[in-house]
Amino acid sequence: MRSRVRLRALVLASAVACMVAGVVGGLGRMGLLDLPLADRWSDAHGPLMICGLFGTLISLERAAAYDRAWAYLAPCSLAAGGLCLVAAAPLQMTATLFVLGAAAFVLVTFRIFLLQRAAFTAVLVAGAVALLGGNVLLVTGWDVPSLVGQWLVFLVATIVAERLELSRVLTPPRTANVVFLVLVAAFALGATLGILERPGRTMAGIALIGVVLWLARYDLATRTVRMAGQPRFMALAMLLGYLWLAISAALLLRTSSAFEYDMILHAVFIGFVLSMVMGHALIIFPGLTGVALRYSPWLFAPLLVLHLGLAVRILGDLLEIGTFRSASGPMVLVAIISFALVLVLARRRPSKTVI
C-alpha cells in the first residue's frame, strides 16, 4: 500500500509538471511569455494538457479504484509521455507512450465494465476508446486539430458517465438512461467526424445540448446547490461546467469566426473539464494521496475567477479584441494557483464551516 501511495504521488507530480509546461506553453501561444521554454512547449500545449494532465489524472483515479498493480501502467505511461514532451523528446516517442497508456486504460475500464455491467461503465469504456483513438492518430502523424474531437469525446464521456452513476439516486426512468446513451453516442460520432466541419460539428452540438438538458433534469447538483458548505461548492462547479458545455454546443452550431477553434476547445477544456476537476478535488486527491483536504469557503473565489477568465477569453475571441484574450490567460493561471493555495492553507487549520 505504501509503495502504491508513493507511486501515485510520483505520477501526480508528473501530471503537475505537464500542467505547468502546458500553461507556460499556452501563455507563450498568446504572446504573454517570450521565453525559449514557452516557445518549445507552445506546440505541445494540447497533448500536454489532454494526455499528460487530464489523461494521467483520470487513468490514475481508475487504477486506484480497480486496485491492481498492472492497472498503473496506464497513468505511468501517460505521465511518462507527458514528461518526454516537457523534455522536448521526439513526438513519435511521446505519442507511442500515450498510445501504450491509453491502451492500458481501455483494458482497465473494460475490466471494470465486466465487474459492473451498467450504462455508466459502458460510457467510461467509450471514453477510454476515444482517448486511444486520438492517440493512435497522433502517433500516425495527424495534427491536433484533426484528431482533437476524439480527445473531446474522452473527457466529456468520462465526466458525464460519472454524473450518470450519481444520478441513480434520483432513479431516472429506464427510457431516460437510453436517451442519455443515444445522446453520448451521437456526440461521439459527430466529434469523430470533426468539430470544424459539418455535419460533424452540427451533430456534436445538438447532442451536447441534449446531454446538458438531461443533466439539468437528473443531476444531483441541481439539488445539492441549495445546501451549505462543500456540497454547494461542488454543485456550483458542476453547474458552471454544464453552462460552458451548453455554450460550447452553441458555438459548434452557430459560430463561424477566426477564433472558433479556440472558443470551442477552451469552453470544454477549461469551462467544463477544469471546473469539474476543481469541484471533485476534495474527493479525488485525498483518495489518491491519502492526504486529507478540508473545505474552505475561500474555494469559491478561484472557481469564480476561473470562469470569469474564460468568459473574458470567449468575449475577446468573439469580438476579436486582443486585450481581452491576453488578460484571460493570467486570470486562469491565478485561479489555478490560488485554488491550490486555498487547499494547502485550509488543510493546516480546522474548518469551522458546516458541511
WOBELCOR-V397410 format. One record per residue. PHI is phi in whole degrees, -180 to 180 (999 if undefined). PSI is psi as a letter, one per 40 degrees, with the letter a starting at -180 (999 if undefined). Layout:
PHI:PSI
PHI:PSI
This chain:
999:d
-64:d
-65:d
-71:d
-63:d
-65:d
-63:d
-61:d
-63:d
-66:d
-66:d
-61:d
-62:d
-65:d
-63:d
-64:d
-62:d
-64:d
-63:d
-61:d
-64:d
-65:d
-66:d
-61:d
-63:d
-64:d
-65:d
-65:d
-63:d
-86:e
78:e
-95:e
-131:h
-108:g
-130:i
-56:d
-66:d
-63:d
-65:d
-67:d
-88:e
-65:d
-70:d
-98:e
-55:d
-63:d
-59:d
-63:d
-77:d
-78:d
-86:d
-69:d
-98:c
-67:d
-61:d
-65:d
-62:d
-68:d
-69:d
-67:d
-61:d
-69:d
-65:d
-66:d
-70:d
-74:d
59:f
-126:i
-59:d
-67:d
-64:d
-75:e
-60:d
-64:d
-66:d
-65:d
-68:d
-66:d
-65:d
-63:d
-63:d
-63:d
-66:d
-63:d
-65:d
-59:d
-85:e
64:f
-71:i
-57:h
-59:d
-61:d
-67:d
-66:d
-65:d
-64:d
-64:d
-63:d
-66:d
-60:d
-64:d
-68:d
-64:d
-63:d
-64:d
-61:d
-62:d
-64:d
-66:d
-69:d
-63:d
-64:d
-61:d
-66:d
-76:d
-139:g
-78:h
-151:i
-61:d
-69:d
-71:d
-65:d
-67:d
-60:d
-62:d
-60:d
-64:d
-65:d
-63:d
-65:d
-61:d
-61:d
-60:d
-63:d
-71:d
-64:d
-63:d
-63:d
-71:d
-90:e
105:e
-69:i
-81:i
-61:d
-58:d
-79:d
-112:e
-64:d
-59:d
-64:d
-69:d
-62:d
-61:d
-56:d
-73:d
-65:d
-62:d
-63:d
-71:d
-70:d
-64:d
-67:d
-71:d
-62:d
-60:d
-69:d
-68:e
-62:d
-61:d
-89:e
46:g
-65:i
-63:i
-58:d
-63:d
-66:d
-66:d
-64:d
-60:d
-59:d
-63:d
-64:d
-64:d
-64:d
-63:d
-66:d
-63:d
-61:d
-66:d
-63:d
-65:d
-67:d
-67:d
129:h
-87:e
-107:e
-126:i
-93:i
-91:e
-57:d
-68:d
-66:d
-62:d
-64:d
-65:d
-63:d
-64:d
-64:d
-60:d
-62:d
-63:d
-63:d
-63:d
-62:d
-65:d
-63:d
-87:d
-118:e
-77:i
-64:d
-60:d
-68:e
-96:d
-72:e
-65:e
-84:e
-86:a
-105:i
68:b
-58:d
-57:d
-67:d
-60:d
-62:d
-65:d
-63:d
-61:d
-63:d
-66:d
-65:d
-62:d
-65:d
-60:d
-70:d
-65:d
-66:d
-64:d
-63:d
-63:d
-63:d
-66:d
-62:d
-82:d
-122:d
-73:h
-144:g
-146:i
-65:d
-114:f
-62:d
-62:d
-62:d
-66:d
-61:d
-67:d
-75:d
-62:d
-82:d
-72:d
-94:d
-65:d
-94:d
-69:d
-66:d
-64:d
-66:d
-62:d
-62:d
-64:d
-99:e
-58:d
-69:e
-105:d
-69:d
-68:d
-62:d
-67:d
-86:d
-108:e
79:e
-96:h
-73:h
-115:i
-106:i
-72:i
-137:h
-62:e
-69:e
-64:d
-63:d
-63:d
-64:d
-61:d
-70:d
-63:d
-57:d
-73:d
-66:d
-61:d
-67:d
-61:d
-63:d
-65:d
-63:d
-63:d
-63:d
-67:d
-65:d
-93:e
55:f
-106:h
-63:d
-62:d
-66:d
-61:d
-68:d
-72:d
-68:d
-59:d
-60:d
-65:d
-65:d
-63:d
-61:d
-62:d
-66:d
-66:d
-68:d
-62:d
-62:d
-65:d
-62:d
-62:d
-65:d
-69:d
-66:d
-70:d
-80:e
-142:i
-61:i
-87:h
-98:e
-76:h
-78:h
-104:999
